[in-house]
Amino acid sequence: MKELIEVLDENGHKTGIIKTKSEIKRNGDYHRAIRVVIVNSNNEVLFQKRSNKKKMFPNLWSIYLTGHVKANEDSIDAVIREVKEEIGIDILSNELEYLYTIKDEKKKSDYDERIFFDTYLLKKDIDINEIKMNNEVIGVQFLTLDEIKYLQENNSKMIISNDYDVILNVLQENRKIKRR
């Protein structure tokens, strides 16, 4: 079954138009996606290694778990669904903290990507041995903020988004995260 996504206008408002994900990419339509950063009570961040089968950023480590918001779904529901799909963990909406939305526009060789990313923080202690990866995620590990900064500065194989410093600052401010 094809994934259906709602088209947004240039300000991020719903238009009522629903298209398949491939149509949205082909037409360069604005749409919504989610990103979630998972942090445990030791202030370690869960990094996920993307599958080599992923079209965007294959085989790279990411601070974000990401996914598209489906038609007739809100961002919080999308986060809950994506966390379950990608790492097999059940979460509740009250465990999520909305951080910000960023408008991201990229010109690709075969399409234009125009996404409004709703970014969330999930503060949760997760046993790494209980994570059940799917075909999109092929590895996971917890990293401290110092380790993340070191990897970032040494051009490691990680995805560096245009708001990476913002998310690191948010995490720095939340050094003492309460256990849930």
C-alpha positions as CSV (number, residue, x, y, z in Angstrom):
1,M,0.0,0.0,0.0
2,K,1.3,3.4,-0.9
3,E,2.0,5.9,1.8
4,L,-0.4,8.9,1.6
5,I,0.8,12.3,2.8
6,E,-0.9,15.6,3.1
7,V,0.4,18.5,1.0
8,L,1.3,21.7,3.0
9,D,1.5,25.3,1.8
10,E,4.8,27.2,2.0
11,N,3.9,28.3,5.6
12,G,3.3,24.7,6.8
13,H,-0.5,24.8,6.8
14,K,-2.5,21.9,5.5
15,T,-4.0,22.2,2.1
16,G,-6.5,19.3,2.2
17,I,-4.7,17.8,-0.8
18,I,-3.4,14.2,-0.3
19,K,-0.8,12.5,-2.5
20,T,1.4,9.5,-2.4
21,K,4.9,10.1,-1.1
22,S,6.4,9.6,-4.6
23,E,4.0,12.2,-6.0
24,I,5.0,14.7,-3.3
25,K,8.7,14.2,-4.0
26,R,8.2,14.3,-7.8
27,N,6.2,17.5,-7.6
28,G,8.4,19.1,-4.9
29,D,5.4,19.7,-2.6
30,Y,5.8,20.8,1.0
31,H,4.9,18.1,3.6
32,R,5.5,17.3,7.2
33,A,7.9,14.8,8.8
34,I,9.0,14.2,12.3
35,R,12.4,13.8,14.0
36,V,12.9,12.5,17.5
37,V,16.0,12.6,19.6
38,I,16.0,9.9,22.3
39,V,17.9,10.6,25.5
40,N,18.3,8.4,28.6
41,S,18.7,9.5,32.3
42,N,22.5,9.6,31.9
43,N,22.0,12.2,29.2
44,E,23.3,9.8,26.5
45,V,21.7,10.1,23.1
46,L,20.6,7.1,21.1
47,F,22.2,7.1,17.7
48,Q,20.8,4.9,14.9
49,K,22.7,3.7,11.9
50,R,20.6,3.9,8.8
51,S,20.4,0.9,6.5
52,N,22.5,0.9,3.3
53,K,19.1,0.4,1.5
54,K,17.9,3.9,2.5
55,K,17.8,6.4,-0.4
56,M,18.9,9.3,1.8
57,F,22.0,9.1,3.9
58,P,22.6,5.3,3.7
59,N,25.0,3.7,6.2
60,L,25.3,6.9,8.3
61,W,24.7,7.4,12.0
62,S,22.0,9.8,12.9
63,I,20.9,11.5,16.1
64,Y,17.4,11.6,14.8
65,L,14.8,8.9,14.3
66,T,12.7,10.2,11.4
67,G,9.6,9.6,9.4
68,H,6.9,11.2,7.3
69,V,3.6,12.2,8.9
70,K,0.8,10.3,7.1
71,A,-2.4,11.9,5.9
72,N,-4.9,12.1,8.8
73,E,-2.2,11.7,11.4
74,D,-0.6,14.4,13.6
75,S,3.1,14.7,14.4
76,I,2.8,13.0,17.9
77,D,1.0,10.0,16.4
78,A,3.7,9.8,13.7
79,V,6.5,9.8,16.4
80,I,4.8,7.0,18.3
81,R,4.4,5.0,15.1
82,E,7.9,5.6,13.8
83,V,9.6,4.7,17.2
84,K,7.6,1.4,17.2
85,E,8.3,0.7,13.6
86,E,12.0,1.5,13.6
87,I,13.2,0.3,17.0
88,G,10.3,-1.7,18.4
89,I,9.7,0.5,21.5
90,D,6.3,1.5,22.7
91,I,6.0,5.1,23.9
92,L,3.3,7.4,25.2
93,S,2.5,10.9,24.0
94,N,3.2,12.4,27.4
95,E,6.8,11.2,27.2
96,L,7.5,13.5,24.3
97,E,8.6,17.1,24.5
98,Y,8.0,19.3,21.4
99,L,11.2,21.3,20.6
100,Y,10.7,23.1,17.4
101,T,9.7,23.0,13.7
102,I,12.3,23.6,11.0
103,K,11.6,24.2,7.3
104,D,14.1,22.2,5.2
105,E,14.4,22.7,1.4
106,K,16.9,20.7,-0.6
107,K,17.3,20.4,-4.4
108,K,18.1,16.9,-5.4
109,S,19.1,15.7,-8.9
110,D,15.8,14.1,-9.6
111,Y,13.4,16.0,-7.2
112,D,13.0,18.8,-4.8
113,E,12.6,18.0,-1.1
114,R,10.5,20.5,0.9
115,I,9.8,19.3,4.4
116,F,8.6,20.9,7.7
117,F,10.3,18.8,10.4
118,D,8.6,18.7,13.8
119,T,11.4,17.9,16.2
120,Y,10.7,16.1,19.5
121,L,12.7,15.0,22.5
122,L,12.0,11.6,24.1
123,K,13.4,11.3,27.6
124,K,13.3,7.6,28.3
125,D,15.6,4.9,29.6
126,I,15.7,2.2,27.0
127,D,17.5,-1.1,27.3
128,I,19.6,-1.3,24.1
129,N,19.2,-5.1,24.2
130,E,15.4,-4.7,23.9
131,I,15.6,-2.6,20.7
132,K,14.2,-4.5,17.7
133,M,15.6,-2.9,14.6
134,N,13.7,-3.1,11.2
135,N,15.2,-2.8,7.7
136,E,15.6,1.0,8.1
137,V,17.9,0.9,11.2
138,I,20.8,-1.6,11.3
139,G,22.6,-0.4,14.4
140,V,22.1,1.5,17.6
141,Q,24.3,2.9,20.4
142,F,24.2,5.5,23.2
143,L,26.7,8.3,23.0
144,T,27.5,11.1,25.5
145,L,27.4,14.7,24.4
146,D,31.2,14.9,24.5
147,E,31.4,11.8,22.2
148,I,28.9,13.4,19.8
149,K,30.9,16.6,19.7
150,Y,34.2,14.7,19.1
151,L,32.6,12.7,16.2
152,Q,31.1,15.8,14.7
153,E,34.5,17.7,14.8
154,N,36.3,14.7,13.3
155,N,34.1,14.3,10.3
156,S,32.8,10.9,11.2
157,K,30.2,9.0,9.3
158,M,27.2,10.8,10.8
159,I,24.5,12.9,9.4
160,I,25.0,16.6,10.2
161,S,21.8,18.5,9.7
162,N,21.6,22.3,9.4
163,D,20.2,22.5,13.0
164,Y,22.7,20.1,14.6
165,D,24.2,22.8,16.9
166,V,20.7,23.8,18.0
167,I,19.8,20.2,19.1
168,L,23.2,19.8,20.9
169,N,22.5,23.1,22.7
170,V,19.1,21.8,23.8
171,L,20.6,18.6,25.0
172,Q,23.4,20.6,26.8
173,E,20.8,22.6,28.7
174,N,18.9,19.4,29.6
175,R,22.0,17.7,31.2
176,K,19.9,16.5,34.1
177,I,17.0,14.7,32.5
178,K,14.6,13.0,34.9
179,R,14.0,9.3,34.6
180,R,10.6,8.3,33.3
